[in-house]
Amino acid sequence: MRSFFPVSLLFLLLFTGCATVRKQDLSIIKNTTVTPEIIGSPFIGQFEKALFKTSLDIGKNHLTGYTLIKKVSDSSFRLVFANQIGMTWFDLELMNGKLIKHSVFGPLDKKNLLGIFKQDFNALIHTSDAKPCPTVYSVNASENYALIGGSNPIVRYRIDYEKRKSGVAHKIIIVNPAIKLKMTLNMMGQ
């Protein structure tokens, strides 16, 4: 009986600790080609750079600051997240589907977390061209859209595009419930 306890505890943690991506407020979009323009992605067309006021929650940890996303070349984007006094939380570059780490604050410099950032940021910037391709949903009772995808059932993400102005989303929320990650990006300017 004693050897059964650790195994049952492990199963309890696995089934209650790994939350799934919430879908109850969504309607899947079928039989239509969903483009980044329809979703309201700000990272298309003549995009050069954008500044976002950012909050990042991972578990019980809360970070705030500003994120600059800049197009460096046709296949490269730089993402820099720094706090209000200039300390850099991370400085990452997405190039041809690879994540290049220029600088990462110690506690965030974890291989698995950087892999999740790579997946989430790749879907954010490349939208419907991300690999694997996310499913696109419309958010009920609004003109907002959400992407849900991920490389495996545990590491799933949801990206919401909200507060559209002139067809571009000015608020983007990235949620990854398996690690209790929530990143909110509020556009300040392009």
Stockholm file with secondary structure:
# STOCKHOLM 1.0

chainA/1-190         MRSFFPVSLLFLLLFTGCATVRKQDLSIIKNTTVTPEIIGSPFIGQFEKALFKTSLDIGKNHLTGYTLIKKVSDSSFRLVFANQIGMTWFDLELMNGKLIKHSVFGPLDKKNLLGIFKQDFNALIHTSDAKPCPTVYSVNASENYALIGGSNPIVRYRIDYEKRKSGVAHKIIIVNPAIKLKMTLNMMGQ
#=GR chainA/1-190 SS CTTHHHHHHHHHHHHHHSCCCCCTTEEECCSSCCCHHHHTCSSSTTCCEEEEEEEEEETTEEEEEEEEEEEEETTEEEEEEECTTSCEEEEEEEETTEEEEEEECGGGCCHHHHHHHHHHHHHHHHGGGSSSCCEEEEETTSSCEEEEEESSSSSEEEEEEEEEETTEEEEEEEEEGGGTEEEEEEEEEC
#=GC SS_cons         CTTHHHHHHHHHHHHHHSCCCCCTTEEECCSSCCCHHHHTCSSSTTCCEEEEEEEEEETTEEEEEEEEEEEEETTEEEEEEECTTSCEEEEEEEETTEEEEEEECGGGCCHHHHHHHHHHHHHHHHGGGSSSCCEEEEETTSSCEEEEEESSSSSEEEEEEEEEETTEEEEEEEEEGGGTEEEEEEEEEC
//
